[in-house]
Amino acid sequence: MGRDMNHITRRCERAVVTAYRALRETGTDDLDAFRSCADLYRYHHPEASAGEAHRLVAEWIDHHVVQGAAGPTPGCACP
């Protein structure tokens, strides 16, 4: 799992990936960690639908955690 997150420019994306990793490292199962991260995203983006939050969080977790990729990801327009 790549840990250098300096390349993640969106604050919400960095927060989601950091939270997911921390939850998994402390024993939270995958689905509960995912749901918590989707809730975290929606807390910062209340305008987002649950479906949008789930899609973005899934893409970010897959990209940064599963694949360990460091390139840009699709996502919201926030900085």
C-alpha positions, 0 to 999 in steps of 0.5 A, spaced: 500 500 500 503 506 497 503 511 503 506 517 500 500 521 499 503 528 497 500 527 490 493 527 493 491 534 491 483 534 494 483 535 501 476 530 501 480 525 497 486 525 502 481 525 508 477 519 505 484 515 503 487 516 510 481 514 514 480 508 510 487 506 511 486 507 519 480 504 520 482 498 516 489 498 520 485 498 527 481 492 525 475 495 522 472 490 516 472 493 509 465 494 508 464 498 515 470 502 513 468 504 506 461 506 509 464 510 514 468 514 509 462 515 504 459 518 510 465 522 511 465 525 504 458 526 505 459 530 511 464 535 507 460 535 501 452 535 503 450 536 496 453 529 494 448 524 493 449 517 497 450 514 490 455 519 488 459 519 495 459 511 494 462 511 487 468 516 488 470 513 495 470 506 491 474 509 486 479 513 490 480 506 495 481 502 489 486 507 486 490 509 492 489 503 496 488 497 492 492 499 486 497 503 490 497 508 484 499 515 485 496 518 479 490 523 478 483 520 479 476 522 477 473 526 483 469 532 485 471 539 484 474 541 490 481 543 492 
